[in-house]
Every structure is written in structure tokens, then in C-alpha cells.
């Protein structure tokens, strides 16, 4: 049995143009080409297309997919590998759903938000490119190596410390404390110590100040801190800048 390129594109949720491109680069050849120039695909081609689409869903580029397929001659073994990866992804997405559901419920009901609940199922490696761009490859690799070395309990403790620091910043801001005052600077000292756990010697003056600026410039961080009170992110940035000027060097 075989199917036309239009049938396969429709059933696979892709386009004829994409399938032609896969043919052009040698990734997926049709089983035959009709006299009218139309491409047709048999069951073997469909199995290969399924593997391509699965690998695309897992984030692989076309050159990497070509290498994987070239090294996997056993279709059943390849499908078992794909199935295991998909089940892992399903489990991770399920945890994300529960994380967001818990955050929504607590936001609506006024419950306390816990870091380990908010970030369960989220993968820190998604930020690899961003961290590397901002602070260098070594910064990402050191942080990644350290994070993977922790137990689940240690990860929860680390996340909870950050949540406590953010809560104390917000409380000080609501109370009218100045960023350069004793209370704010004591919290900032804890903040720097917390960051020093992942950075040998602690963040430098430029690193610490730049991080504070990012809390305001990046809406993801701003939203995270300002959920505890409008203006908290700016308060933290200003407190970090004062601390860096007083205590840190580049």
C-alpha cells in the first residue's frame, strides 16, 4: 500500500513542501515517483517519517536526525527508544501541568507559593544558550554540574532559600525600607551568599549588578518578584547595586 505526498502531508500534520525538502536532502525519499512527477510513499517510508517527526519533536536538527537514522537499522529498537523518550517527556509535562495548576489554585485562594511546587517539571537546560551568552560557557557548565550533583532534598532547600530571600525583599519594600538601609543590605548579603553556592568566590561586582539589572529588564524575572508586591524587582536591583559598590570588586 502506498500514499500520495498530499495524503501523507495531511495525515502527518506537515506540508508537501517539507516532504519535498526531506527528499532533496536525502532524509526521506519517496518509494517511487509517478509518471506525473508525484511522489508516493509506502509503509517503510511512513515508518521513517514517523521517526523523523518524533526526533524533531525532541528538538533534534535535521543533520542530527540523519545521523541517528543512519545508525539505527533496527526499526523496532528505534521505536522502543522513541517510546521511552516520549514517556519521559509525558511525565515531565504532567509535572508541569500539576505545577501550574497548583500555582493557579494558590494564587486564586491566597495560599503560600512554594518554589519546589512552582518549578517542578521545568528543565533548567532550556536556558543553556541564554546563560552561555550572558556569562560564558564555563558559567553554564559549572552551574549545570553543581545542580546535577544535588539530591532532590538539596534542590528543594536551595529553591526554598531563594523564595525566602524574595519574600523578605518584598516585605522590606512594603515596609518602606531604603535599598541602601541596613535591612535591605542584610537581605542582599544573604542573596549574594546564596548565589555564591553556585559561583566559586561569589559573583563579581559586574556579575551581581548585571543580574540585578536583569531582574528589571527581563519580564520573566520582574513578574516572579513583583508577584510579591509591585516594585519589588526594582527594589532588589537597587539594593544589589548598593551592595556591589560597597563590598564587591571585578
C-alpha positions as CSV (number, residue, x, y, z in Angstrom):
1,X,0.0,0.0,0.0
2,X,1.2,3.5,-0.7
3,X,0.0,7.1,-0.3
4,X,0.5,10.3,-2.3
5,X,2.5,13.1,-0.9
6,X,-0.6,15.1,-0.3
7,X,-2.1,12.3,1.7
8,X,1.0,11.9,3.9
9,X,1.3,15.6,4.5
10,X,-2.3,15.9,5.6
11,X,-2.1,12.8,7.9
12,X,1.2,13.7,9.4
13,X,0.3,17.3,10.0
14,X,3.1,18.6,7.8
15,X,3.4,20.1,4.3
16,X,4.2,18.7,0.9
17,X,6.9,21.3,0.7
18,X,8.5,19.9,3.9
19,X,8.4,16.4,2.5
20,X,10.0,17.5,-0.8
21,X,12.7,19.2,1.2
22,X,13.4,16.0,3.1
23,X,13.7,14.2,-0.2
24,X,16.1,16.9,-1.5
25,X,18.5,16.5,1.4
26,X,18.3,12.7,1.3
27,X,16.4,12.4,4.6
28,X,13.2,10.8,3.3
29,X,13.0,9.6,-0.2
30,X,9.6,8.5,-1.7
31,X,9.2,4.9,-2.5
32,X,8.5,5.9,-6.1
33,X,7.8,8.9,-8.3
34,X,4.9,8.6,-10.7
35,X,4.9,9.5,-14.4
36,X,3.2,12.7,-13.5
37,X,6.1,13.6,-11.1
38,X,4.1,13.0,-7.9
39,X,5.8,11.3,-5.0
40,X,4.4,8.2,-3.4
41,X,5.3,6.7,0.0
42,X,5.0,3.1,1.2
43,X,4.8,1.7,4.7
44,X,8.6,1.7,5.1
45,X,8.7,5.4,4.2
46,X,5.9,6.1,6.7
47,X,7.9,4.4,9.5
48,X,10.9,6.5,8.6
49,X,8.8,9.7,8.5
50,X,7.4,8.9,12.0
51,X,10.9,8.5,13.4
52,X,11.9,11.9,11.8
53,X,8.9,13.7,13.3
54,X,9.5,12.1,16.7
55,X,13.1,13.3,16.7
56,X,12.0,16.7,15.6
57,X,9.6,16.9,18.5
58,X,12.5,16.0,20.8
59,X,14.4,19.1,19.5
60,X,16.9,17.5,17.1
61,X,18.0,19.3,14.0
62,X,17.9,17.7,10.6
63,X,21.6,16.9,10.3
64,X,21.5,15.2,13.8
65,X,18.3,13.3,12.7
66,X,20.1,12.0,9.6
67,X,23.0,10.7,11.8
68,X,20.6,9.0,14.2
69,X,18.7,7.3,11.4
70,X,21.9,6.2,9.7
71,X,23.0,4.5,12.9
72,X,19.7,2.7,13.6
73,X,18.9,-0.1,11.3
74,X,16.6,-2.0,13.7
75,X,13.2,-0.2,13.3
76,X,11.7,-1.9,16.4
77,X,14.7,-0.9,18.6
78,X,14.5,2.6,17.3
79,X,10.8,2.8,18.1
80,X,11.3,1.5,21.6
81,X,13.9,4.2,22.2
82,X,11.5,6.8,20.9
83,X,8.7,5.4,23.0
84,X,10.9,5.7,26.2
85,X,11.8,9.3,25.4
86,X,8.2,10.2,24.8
87,X,7.1,8.6,28.0
88,X,9.8,10.6,29.9
89,X,8.5,13.8,28.2
90,X,4.9,12.9,29.0
91,X,5.9,12.5,32.7
92,X,7.7,15.9,32.7
93,X,4.8,17.7,31.0
94,X,2.5,16.1,33.5
95,X,4.5,17.5,36.4
96,X,4.5,21.0,34.7
97,X,0.7,20.8,34.4
98,X,0.4,20.0,38.1
99,X,2.9,22.7,38.9
100,X,0.9,25.4,37.0
101,X,-2.4,24.0,38.4
102,X,-1.1,24.3,42.0
103,X,0.2,27.8,41.4
104,X,-3.1,28.9,39.9
105,X,-5.1,27.4,42.8
106,X,-2.9,29.1,45.4
107,X,-2.9,32.4,43.5
108,X,-6.7,32.4,43.5
109,X,-7.1,31.1,47.0
110,X,-4.3,33.1,48.6
111,X,-2.1,30.2,49.6
112,X,1.6,30.3,50.0
113,X,3.6,29.6,46.9
114,X,6.4,27.1,47.2
115,X,9.4,27.2,44.9
116,X,9.6,23.4,44.6
117,X,5.9,23.3,43.5
118,X,6.3,26.2,41.1
119,X,9.2,24.8,39.2
120,X,8.6,21.1,39.4
121,X,9.0,19.6,35.9
122,X,10.8,22.6,34.4
123,X,14.1,21.9,32.8
124,X,16.9,24.3,33.6
125,X,18.8,23.2,30.5
126,X,16.3,25.2,28.4
127,X,18.3,28.3,29.5
128,X,21.7,26.9,28.4
129,X,22.0,29.2,25.4
130,X,20.9,32.3,27.3
131,X,23.3,31.6,30.3
132,X,26.2,31.0,27.9
133,X,25.5,34.2,26.0
134,X,25.3,36.3,29.2
135,X,28.1,34.8,31.4
136,X,30.1,32.4,29.3
137,X,30.1,28.7,28.7
138,X,32.1,27.9,31.8
139,X,29.3,29.6,33.9
140,X,26.7,27.3,32.5
141,X,28.8,24.1,32.7
142,X,29.8,24.8,36.3
143,X,26.2,25.6,37.3
144,X,24.8,22.6,35.5
145,X,27.4,20.2,37.0
146,X,26.6,21.6,40.5
147,X,22.8,21.3,40.1
148,X,23.0,17.7,38.8
149,X,25.2,16.8,41.9
150,X,22.4,17.7,44.3
151,X,19.9,15.4,45.9
152,X,16.2,16.2,45.5
153,X,16.1,17.4,49.1
154,X,19.1,19.7,48.5
155,X,17.5,21.1,45.4
156,X,14.3,21.9,47.4
157,X,16.3,23.6,50.1
158,X,18.2,25.7,47.6
159,X,14.9,26.8,45.9
160,X,13.3,27.5,49.2
161,X,16.2,29.7,50.3
162,X,15.7,31.8,47.1
163,X,11.9,32.0,47.8
164,X,12.6,33.2,51.4
165,X,15.0,35.8,50.2
166,X,12.5,37.1,47.7
167,X,9.8,37.2,50.4
168,X,12.0,39.2,52.7
169,X,12.9,41.7,50.0
170,X,9.2,42.3,49.3
171,X,8.4,42.7,53.0
172,X,11.2,45.2,53.4
173,X,10.0,47.1,50.3
174,X,6.4,47.2,51.6
175,X,7.6,48.5,54.9
176,X,9.3,51.4,53.3
177,X,12.9,50.3,53.8
178,X,15.5,52.0,51.7
179,X,17.6,49.9,49.3
180,X,20.8,51.2,51.0
181,X,19.4,50.6,54.5
182,X,20.6,48.0,57.0
183,X,17.6,45.7,56.5
184,X,17.8,45.6,52.7
185,X,21.5,45.2,52.7
186,X,21.3,42.3,55.2
187,X,18.9,40.6,52.8
188,X,21.2,41.4,49.9
189,X,24.1,39.8,51.8
190,X,22.1,36.6,52.1
191,X,21.3,36.9,48.4
192,X,24.9,37.2,47.4
193,X,25.8,34.2,49.7
194,X,23.0,32.2,48.1
195,X,24.4,32.9,44.6
196,X,27.9,32.1,45.9
197,X,26.8,28.5,46.4
198,X,26.9,28.1,42.6
199,X,29.7,30.5,41.8
200,X,33.2,29.9,43.3
201,X,34.3,33.0,45.1
202,X,30.8,34.5,44.7
203,X,29.5,36.8,41.9
204,X,31.8,39.7,41.0
205,X,30.7,43.3,41.2
206,X,29.8,43.4,37.5
207,X,28.0,40.0,37.6
208,X,26.0,40.9,40.7
209,X,25.0,44.3,39.3
210,X,24.1,42.9,35.9
211,X,22.0,40.2,37.5
212,X,20.1,42.9,39.4
213,X,19.5,44.8,36.1
214,X,18.2,41.7,34.5
215,X,15.6,41.3,37.3
216,X,14.0,44.5,35.9
217,X,14.8,44.2,32.2
218,X,13.6,40.6,31.8
219,X,9.8,40.4,32.2
220,X,10.1,36.8,33.5
221,X,12.2,37.8,36.5
222,X,10.1,41.0,37.0
223,X,6.9,39.0,37.1
224,X,8.5,36.5,39.5
225,X,9.5,39.1,42.1
226,X,6.7,41.6,41.6
227,X,4.1,39.0,42.3
228,X,5.1,39.6,45.9
229,X,4.4,43.3,45.5
230,X,4.7,45.9,42.7
231,X,8.2,47.4,42.5
232,X,9.9,44.6,44.3
233,X,12.2,43.8,41.3
234,X,13.4,47.4,41.2
235,X,14.0,47.5,44.9
236,X,16.1,44.3,44.6
237,X,18.1,45.8,41.7
238,X,18.8,48.9,43.6
239,X,19.8,47.0,46.8
240,X,22.1,44.8,44.8
241,X,23.8,47.8,43.1
242,X,24.5,49.4,46.5
243,X,25.9,46.1,47.9
244,X,28.1,45.6,44.9
245,X,29.5,49.1,45.2
246,X,30.2,48.6,48.9
247,X,31.5,45.1,49.0
248,X,32.5,43.6,45.7
249,X,35.1,44.0,43.0
250,X,35.5,42.9,39.4
